[in-house]
Amino acid sequence: MTRNEKIAFWAAGACTAAFLADVVAGAFLRAEFLSDVAQALLLALSCSFFVAGLLLVEADEKPGATSNMNGEEETR
């Protein structure tokens, strides 16, 4: 995994953690710290970083290389 991929996934995780902390604080403590718009933007930002990380992982794969991660064989 390259540095850019790690940064994208860490940023997605940080945004998700902040969103989760706000939701938990609002549900249990009645002390949410983000508005509804800020929550939506934070969730969209988290999803965007995650998708960017996935695209960077896919871009690193060599063309024609097959993946045998789950024990599945490629059939043609």
C-alpha positions in Angstrom: 0.0 0.0 0.0 1.4 3.4 -1.0 1.6 6.5 1.1 -1.3 8.2 -0.7 -3.6 5.2 -0.2 -2.8 5.1 3.5 -3.5 8.9 3.8 -6.8 8.5 2.0 -8.0 5.6 4.3 -6.8 7.3 7.5 -8.6 10.5 6.5 -11.8 8.5 5.8 -11.4 6.8 9.2 -10.9 10.1 11.0 -13.9 11.6 9.3 -16.0 8.5 10.1 -14.8 8.6 13.8 -15.8 12.3 14.1 -19.2 11.6 12.6 -19.7 8.6 14.9 -18.7 10.6 17.9 -21.2 13.2 17.1 -24.0 10.7 16.6 -23.2 8.9 19.8 -22.9 12.2 21.7 -26.3 13.3 20.3 -28.0 10.0 21.1 -26.8 9.3 24.6 -25.7 12.7 26.0 -27.9 15.1 24.0 -24.8 17.0 23.3 -24.2 16.8 19.5 -21.6 19.3 18.3 -22.3 19.4 14.6 -25.3 20.7 12.7 -27.2 18.5 10.3 -25.5 20.1 7.3 -22.1 19.6 8.9 -22.9 16.0 9.6 -24.0 15.5 6.0 -20.8 17.1 4.7 -18.6 15.1 7.0 -20.2 11.9 5.9 -19.8 12.8 2.3 -16.2 13.7 2.9 -15.6 10.4 4.6 -17.1 8.5 1.7 -15.1 10.5 -0.8 -11.8 9.7 0.9 -12.7 6.0 1.1 -13.6 5.9 -2.6 -10.4 7.8 -3.5 -8.4 5.2 -1.5 -10.1 2.4 -3.3 -9.4 4.0 -6.7 -5.7 4.4 -5.7 -5.5 0.8 -4.8 -7.1 -0.2 -8.1 -4.7 2.1 -10.0 -1.7 0.3 -8.5 -2.7 -3.1 -9.8 -0.9 -4.1 -13.0 -3.1 -4.6 -16.1 -3.8 -8.3 -16.8 -3.0 -9.3 -13.2 -5.6 -11.6 -11.7 -6.6 -11.6 -8.0 -6.9 -14.9 -6.2 -7.7 -13.4 -2.8 -10.8 -15.5 -1.8 -9.7 -18.8 -3.4 -11.7 -18.0 -6.5 -10.3 -18.9 -9.9 -10.7 -16.7 -12.9 -12.7 -18.4 -15.7 -12.9 -17.2 -19.2 
